[in-house]
Amino acid sequence: MRIIKLLPLLIILVSCKTPAPPLISFYIGDGVTQHFLSPTEWTSRNSTAKLDITYRTLSADMPAIINISFYGNKIMPGNVRSVSLHGQGEECLLEYDFTILTNPGKYELRIAFTADREDLIDLFETEPITLRAEVDGVVYVYNPEKNFYELKNKLMRDISNY
């Protein structure tokens, strides 16, 4: 009898499971496809970051675009010294492009970076991957949620067809 009373609650809990964020891919033209890896959460000891990636196939003149939102620290644009992605012997340096949003009251900073396409793909062939950001002389190491690996593996399968 008690199980029957709990059944609606169990159904709600199971249905509320957060699905993996999608990999969105669409045709741009002339054999070029743009892939968007939806934001995934990355955690560090003292802060959180959300990272999303835009990658175009067969578009060598366009670098990969990586947008990162940092939360939980008093991080200001001038305080970020270096940002890079790391994986087993691979490093992908991220170049500052521009600041998208600064919200000191909520401890949020959103920055657009670019990355060398080949370095990013080489990095994506490794696991585990970390994000490193040097802010005011302190290095923060962020680890991605599991959904990031699902997305990057989908991207790698999709671009292997080109």
C-alpha positions as CSV (number, residue, x, y, z in Angstrom):
1,M,0.0,0.0,0.0
2,R,2.8,2.4,0.9
3,I,4.6,1.7,-2.4
4,I,1.4,2.7,-4.3
5,K,1.3,6.0,-2.4
6,L,5.0,6.7,-3.3
7,L,4.6,5.7,-6.9
8,P,3.7,9.2,-8.2
9,L,6.7,10.7,-6.4
10,L,9.0,8.1,-7.9
11,I,7.6,8.8,-11.4
12,I,8.2,12.6,-10.9
13,L,11.8,12.0,-9.6
14,V,12.7,9.7,-12.5
15,S,11.1,12.1,-15.1
16,C,13.1,15.1,-13.6
17,K,16.4,13.6,-14.5
18,T,18.4,16.3,-16.4
19,P,19.1,15.1,-19.9
20,A,22.5,15.6,-21.4
21,P,22.8,18.9,-23.2
22,P,22.6,18.6,-26.9
23,L,25.2,18.8,-29.6
24,I,23.5,21.0,-32.2
25,S,24.8,20.7,-35.7
26,F,23.6,22.5,-38.8
27,Y,24.7,23.1,-42.4
28,I,26.3,26.5,-43.2
29,G,27.1,26.0,-46.9
30,D,29.8,24.7,-49.2
31,G,30.3,21.6,-47.2
32,V,30.7,23.5,-43.9
33,T,28.8,22.3,-40.9
34,Q,28.7,24.2,-37.6
35,H,28.6,22.3,-34.3
36,F,27.6,23.8,-31.0
37,L,28.4,22.0,-27.8
38,S,25.8,23.2,-25.3
39,P,27.1,24.6,-22.0
40,T,28.4,22.1,-19.5
41,E,29.4,22.8,-15.9
42,W,33.0,22.5,-14.8
43,T,33.9,22.6,-11.1
44,S,36.9,23.7,-9.2
45,R,37.5,23.8,-5.5
46,N,36.4,27.5,-5.1
47,S,34.5,28.3,-8.2
48,T,32.4,26.9,-11.1
49,A,32.6,27.5,-14.8
50,K,30.2,26.9,-17.7
51,L,31.8,26.2,-21.1
52,D,30.3,26.0,-24.5
53,I,32.1,25.5,-27.8
54,T,31.3,26.4,-31.5
55,Y,33.3,24.4,-34.1
56,R,33.0,24.6,-37.9
57,T,34.2,21.8,-40.1
58,L,36.1,22.6,-43.3
59,S,36.5,26.2,-42.2
60,A,40.2,26.5,-41.6
61,D,40.1,30.3,-41.5
62,M,37.7,30.2,-38.5
63,P,39.1,29.2,-35.1
64,A,37.0,27.2,-32.6
65,I,35.1,29.6,-30.3
66,I,35.0,28.7,-26.7
67,N,32.8,30.8,-24.3
68,I,33.4,30.4,-20.6
69,S,31.3,31.8,-17.7
70,F,33.2,31.9,-14.4
71,Y,31.2,31.9,-11.2
72,G,32.1,32.1,-7.5
73,N,35.2,34.4,-7.5
74,K,35.7,38.1,-7.8
75,I,37.2,37.5,-11.3
76,M,37.4,40.6,-13.4
77,P,38.5,40.5,-17.1
78,G,42.0,42.1,-16.4
79,N,42.7,39.5,-13.7
80,V,42.5,36.5,-16.0
81,R,46.1,35.8,-17.1
82,S,45.8,32.5,-19.0
83,V,43.2,29.9,-19.8
84,S,43.8,26.5,-21.4
85,L,42.4,23.0,-21.8
86,H,44.6,20.0,-20.8
87,G,44.4,16.3,-21.4
88,Q,47.0,13.5,-21.3
89,G,50.0,15.3,-22.8
90,E,47.9,17.7,-24.9
91,E,47.4,21.4,-24.3
92,C,45.0,23.7,-26.1
93,L,45.7,27.4,-25.3
94,L,42.7,29.7,-25.3
95,E,43.2,33.2,-26.7
96,Y,41.2,36.0,-25.1
97,D,38.8,37.4,-27.7
98,F,36.4,39.7,-25.8
99,T,34.4,40.0,-22.6
100,I,30.7,39.1,-23.1
101,L,29.4,39.9,-19.6
102,T,30.7,41.2,-16.3
103,N,28.4,40.9,-13.3
104,P,30.5,41.5,-10.2
105,G,27.4,41.5,-7.9
106,K,26.7,37.9,-8.9
107,Y,30.4,37.0,-9.2
108,E,29.9,36.1,-12.9
109,L,32.3,36.8,-15.8
110,R,31.6,35.5,-19.3
111,I,34.5,35.6,-21.8
112,A,34.8,34.6,-25.4
113,F,38.0,32.8,-26.3
114,T,39.3,31.3,-29.5
115,A,41.3,28.1,-29.9
116,D,43.4,26.5,-32.7
117,R,41.1,24.0,-34.3
118,E,43.7,21.2,-34.7
119,D,44.9,21.7,-31.1
120,L,41.3,21.4,-29.8
121,I,40.7,18.2,-31.8
122,D,44.0,16.7,-30.7
123,L,42.9,17.5,-27.1
124,F,39.5,16.0,-27.6
125,E,41.1,12.6,-28.4
126,T,42.3,12.4,-24.8
127,E,40.6,11.9,-21.4
128,P,40.4,13.2,-18.8
129,I,40.3,16.8,-19.8
130,T,40.6,19.8,-17.4
131,L,40.3,23.5,-17.8
132,R,43.0,25.7,-16.2
133,A,42.6,29.4,-15.5
134,E,45.2,31.6,-13.9
135,V,43.6,34.5,-12.1
136,D,45.6,36.9,-10.0
137,G,48.4,34.4,-9.7
138,V,46.2,31.6,-8.5
139,V,45.7,28.6,-10.8
140,Y,42.2,27.1,-10.8
141,V,41.7,23.6,-12.2
142,Y,38.2,22.8,-13.3
143,N,36.8,19.3,-14.0
144,P,33.9,18.8,-16.4
145,E,30.6,17.1,-15.7
146,K,30.1,13.7,-17.3
147,N,27.9,15.3,-20.0
148,F,30.9,17.1,-21.5
149,Y,32.5,13.8,-22.5
150,E,29.3,12.7,-24.1
151,L,29.1,15.9,-26.2
152,K,32.8,15.9,-27.2
153,N,32.6,12.3,-28.2
154,K,29.5,13.0,-30.4
155,L,31.4,15.9,-32.0
156,M,34.4,13.6,-32.7
157,R,32.1,11.0,-34.3
158,D,30.4,13.7,-36.4
159,I,33.6,15.4,-37.7
160,S,35.3,12.1,-38.5
161,N,32.9,11.9,-41.4
162,Y,34.6,14.9,-43.1
